[in-house]
């Protein structure tokens, strides 16, 4: 249906397509928010709205008609599309005045399903899904909650939140923070401009930021964290499950470890001081470096900063359980 009110053209679509668990949903749209959740029904339920506000009803209609929403089903794959063809690239949308476009795609799929989501402008959220998830937006945040299976998320401008997800997780943003809470598997995270926080993740975690702080709390696996401009804080669980490597080009490093942890320490700063409140058997004493073993040695801890202090502290039961 379509209606025009105060120079705004709106479209509303409500559609259901039958599927079986294990299928795939593909969403490819020029703009709009995409929200995917699950239901017990053997179907893909789609509720979509698009609004365009401009100088005239005719121009608004022309804008929407250039990329109509289509729904197709081939086998067990459902595709929702609203993309302009490249051959229409010569068509100009610069009509002057104030233009506003809004769209939201709300979808429900079976609990066991795969999704591939792509929007050129809008946020994406996926929750309670078992299957492969791929999400890509050119401008918006990503939110993933209680997913089971491979996860790939990419945004050119927004934050990323991953909560209680299990599987091989790869997330990347060109401008926003990354927060990972709970879950398990393997984690790779990268941001060109924002902080990264990983809490309570069960598995190896490797993250990198070009401009922000990095925080690890009780990650049960190897941790590798680096930043080109920020501090690093890490709290290790007991027993320490894997090797640790932390590096910053401009910032301090603070590492909290259990008193009974067996570690081999290699810490160095180019400009600053290395200090420890732990009973480390050191190989010599230097203001800017500390190498030695804690409780006889064990998992490797490598800490590097080009400009900042490094401090090793003993964790308390409160910090380990947090």
N, C-alpha and C positions, 0 to 999 in steps of 0.2 A: 504494500500500500504506500501511497505517497501523498503528502499534504504540504501546503505552503502557508506559512503564517509569518508576517512581519519579515519578509525577504529571507525566510529560512525554508529550505526544502529538506524534508526528512523521509527516509525510507526505513521500513521495518520488515524484517523477515523472520519467520518462525517455521522451522522445517525439521523433520525427523526422517532419518534413513536407517533401515535395519542393517545390522552387522553382527558378527560373532566375535567373541573375545580373541585377542591376538592380531587384530587388524591394524590399520594405520589411518591416522588423520593427518591431512596436509592442509595447512592454511597459508595462503600467500596473498597479502593485501598491501595496497599502497599506503594506507594510513589506518590507525586505529589500535585500540587496546584489545589484547587477546587473553581470555581467561578460560582455562580448561580444568574441569573437575570430573569426578566419576559418579556413576550411578549403577544400580543393579539391572537396569534395562538393557536389552540386547539391541542397542541403537545408538546412533550419534544424534544428539539433539542440539540444534543450532538456533540461537536467537541472536540476530544481528540488527544493529541500528546504525544508520549513517545520517549525518546532518551537514548541510553546507549552507553558509550564510554569505551572501554577496550582493551584487548590485541589482540583480533581477532574477526572477524565477526562471526565465529562459536560460540564462547563463548557468545558474545552479544546476538545472536539469541536464544541460549539456555536459557539465563537469562530471556528474554522476554517470551519465550514460556512456561516457568515454571509457569507463571501467566498471561495467555492471557486475554485480555479485552473481557468481555462478556456483552451482552445487552439482557435483558429479560423483558417481559411484562406479568403480571398476573392480570387480571381484570383492575383496574385503577392504578396499581402500576408498576413503571418502576425501574428496578435495573441495575446499572452499577457496574461491579465487576472486580477487577484485584488483586486477592489474591492468594498467594501460599498456598496449602493445608499443614496441619501440618505433613502429612505423608511424605512430601518432606523435612522435617527439616534436614534429614541426608545429603542432597545435599550441598556441600560446594561452596561458592562463593569467597573463598579466593585464587584467582589465581595469586596474586602478581601484581605489577605495579599500575598505577593510574586508578581508576574507577570513572566514573561520571554518575549519573542517573538523568534525568529530565523528568517531566511529567506535563501536564496541562489539566484539564478537564473544559471546558467552556460549561455551560448548560443554556438553557432558558426553562422556564416552564410557564403555565398560572398564572395569577396574584393571583388566589386563589388556593394554592397548599401547601402540606406538604413536608418537606424535612428532611432526615436523612443522614448526611454526615460524613464519617470517612476516614481519611488518616493517615498512620503511619509516614509520613514525608512531610509536606508542609503546606502552609497557606490556609485558607478558608475564602471566602467572600460571603455574601448573601445580596441582596437588593430588596426593593419594593415588598415584598411578604406578603400575608395575609394567615396565616395558622401556623402550628406548625413547629418550626425549632429546630433541634438538630444537633450540630456540634462538632466533636471531632478530635483533631490532636495530635500526639505524639511529634511533633516538628515544630511549625510554629505559625504565628499570626492569630487572628480571627478578622474579620471586619463585622459588621452588620449595615445595613442602612435602615431606614424606613420600619421596619417589623411590622406586626400587628398579634399578637398571642403569645402563649407561646414560650419562647426562652431559650434554654439550650446550653451553650458553654463551652468547656473544652479544654485546651491545656497544654501539659507538659513542654512547653518551648517557650513562645512567648507573645506578648502584645495582649490586647483585646480592641477594640474600638466599642462602641455601640452608634449609632447616630439616634435620633428621632424614637425610637422603642417603641411600645405600647404593654403591656401585662405583664405576669409574667416572669421576667428576672432573670436567674441564670447563672452566669459566674464564671469561676475558672481557674487560671493559676498557674503553679508551678514555673514560673520564668519570670515575666514580669509585666508591668504596666497595669492598667485598666483605661479607660477613657469613661465616660458616659455623653452624651450631649443631652439635650432635652428628649422628650418622656414622657411616663407616665405608671403607673401600680404599680408594686412592684419590687424592685431590691434587689438581694443578690449577693455580689461580694466578692471573696477571692483570694489573691495572696500570695505565699510563699516568694516572693522577688521582690517587686516593689511598686511604688506609686499608689494611687487611687485618681481619681478626678471625682466628680459628679457635673454637672452643669445643672440647669434649669429642673430637673426631677420632674414630677408631681406625687408624690406618696411616700410611705414609702421606705427608703433605708437603708440597713444594709450591711456594708462592713468591711473587715478585711484584714490586711497585716502583715506578719511576719517581714518585713524589708523595710519600706519606709514611706513616708509622706501620709497624708490623707487630702483631700480638699473637702468641700461641699460649693456650692454656690447656694443659692435660691432654695433649695429643698422643694417642697410643700407637705410635709408629715413628718412622724416621721423620725428621723435620728439616726443611731447608727453606730459609727465608732470607730475602735480600731486598734492600731499598737503596735508591740513589740519593734520597734526601729525607731522612727521618730516623727516629729511634726504633729500637727493637726490644720488646719485653717478652720473655718466655718463662713459663712455669712447667716443669717436667713432673710427670706422675711417678709413682713408685710401684714396682721397679721401673727404671727407665727402659722403654721398649726398643729404642733404636738410636742410631747416630744422630748428631745434631750439627747443623752448619748454619751460622747466622752471619750476615755481612751487610754493612751499611757504609756508604761513601761519606756521609756527613750526619752523624748522630751517635748517641750513646747506645750501649747494649747492657741490659740487665737480665741475668739468668738466675732463676730460683730453682734449686734442686733439693731433693730429700737428703737428709744427713747420711742415710745408709746407702746412697747411690754409689755404684762402682763405675768411675769414669776416668777417661784419659783426656786431660785438658790441654788445649792449644789455643791460647788467647793472645791477641796482639793488636795494638793501636799505633798508628803513625804519629798522631798528635793527641796526647791525653795520657791517662793512667789506667792500669789494670789493678783491681783490688779484689780481695776475696775474704769472706768471713768463714770459709770452710777450711778444714784441716787437709790442705793439699800438699802432698810430698813433691815439692817443686825442684826442677832441675836448674838451680841457680836462682838469683833474684834480680829482676829488672823492673823499673818503674812502668815501662810501656809493654811488657810481655809477661806471660805466665804460662809455663809448660810444666806438667807434672801429672800425678795420679791421685785420685780420691778413692780411698778404701781399696787400694791395690790395683786400680785401673780397670777399665772395661770399655763400655761404649765410648766412641770418640766424640768429643765436643770441640768444634772449631769455631772460633769467634774472631771476626775481623771488623775493624772500623778505621777509616782513613783520618777521621777527625772527630774524636769524642772519647768518652771514658767507657770502660768495661767493668762491670761489677758482678761478682758471683755471690749469691746470697742463699742462705738455707731457707727452704720453704717450710711453712707451718701446716698443720693439718687443715686449717681453714682454707689456705690458698690451694692446696691439692684437691680438696673436695669441691671447690667453687665451680 
